[in-house]
Amino acid sequence: MVFCPICITFAAIINKKVSMIQSMTGYGKAVVAYKDKKIHVEVKSLNSKQLDLNTRIAPLYREKEMEMRQMVAEAIIRGKVDMSVWIEKDMAVDPTPINAALVENYYQQIRAISDKTGIPVPEDWFYTLLRMPDVLTKTDNDELDDAEWEAVKGAVKEALNNLVAFRTQEGVALQKKFTEKIDNIAQLLADIEPYEQSRVEKIKARIVDGLQQIPGVDYDKNRLEQELIYYIEKLDISEEKQRLTNHLKYFRDTMNEPAGQGKKLGFIAQEMGREINTTGSKSNQAEMQNIVVKMKDELEQIKEQVLNAL
């Protein structure tokens, strides 16, 4: 059978800068026919901090393992990867031969032992002899030639192309999820503003009311005003809101960069978490704290999913 060229070239997949997130979860398979055999290649990937490649390669192709590893590293970049390459032969064309000389030797030995010991010879000679060691052992003396290696490379490239396509498809779902969560955090940040203004008056009223309940206490209203300003400045979250807004924008921009931005998205999510935590510690109001809890929940879902982004 003639080896068919692959429609999608490997270089196109590797060199194309895809401006979207790719998932590290992927699966790709390819089967290529070459002469009387089929070459199977299967590649699976999961999330990992770096490239962790495990291979199971047919003995005939092991001399090319380093080249295959390089192909995988260029296409996949990062992830825990299992790659299997095996051969399926047409047994009707290439059956396992019977070692006739060994069968005859076993026959003579069994006959001699029977004559010497009186043990009856087997009734079914073929059943007995074909079960003896190495009678059906196949000796495979194939050597890898250039034409077969080209077929193997084609199968590896096709399997990797399929895996990258799978990762890209999964990445679309990831990007949609991230966009939804980022929009939710931005909306919750906007929901804080009304409570942010009203809490200042509530804090001032609570302090003044507390002082009035202490009998015989006279206080300097100017000094109280100064202390209130100092206290309110410590609770001001304008900087946190500005930084969080910038982080949200940076997260969106990073999602549209070429594939391989997963680690950067993880770092941005950490910075977002710091600003949200600081906002929560400064809120000093039940309504604002409830909103902060919702923001933390949205961010936690981002952190869980970003671990799977390439």
Number of C-alpha atoms within 10 A of each C-alpha: 10 9 14 11 12 12 7 12 13 19 12 10 18 17 10 10 12 15 14 19 28 29 30 30 23 24 22 22 20 20 21 23 20 17 11 13 16 18 21 20 26 22 22 21 23 16 19 17 13 11 16 16 16 14 15 14 18 15 10 14 17 15 12 14 14 10 12 19 14 10 17 21 16 14 18 22 15 23 24 18 23 16 23 16 21 18 18 12 16 12 10 8 9 10 10 14 11 14 14 11 10 16 21 12 12 18 16 12 12 17 15 13 13 14 12 9 8 9 11 11 14 13 8 8 10 11 10 13 18 15 11 12 11 12 18 16 11 12 8 8 7 7 9 13 8 9 11 17 13 12 21 26 19 23 24 29 26 25 25 30 25 21 24 23 17 18 23 22 15 19 22 15 14 22 21 11 14 22 16 13 19 20 14 16 24 16 12 17 19 11 14 19 14 10 14 19 10 11 18 18 10 12 16 17 12 11 12 13 11 10 14 12 9 9 7 8 8 9 10 7 10 9 10 14 12 11 12 16 14 11 14 16 11 10 17 15 20 13 11 18 20 12 16 23 17 13 19 20 13 13 21 17 10 19 23 14 14 14 21 22 19 22 15 16 22 19 14 17 19 15 15 23 18 13 20 22 17 15 24 20 14 16 22 15 16 11 14 23 17 14 18 23 14 15 24 18 13 19 21 15 13 21 18 11 16 23 17 21 29 27
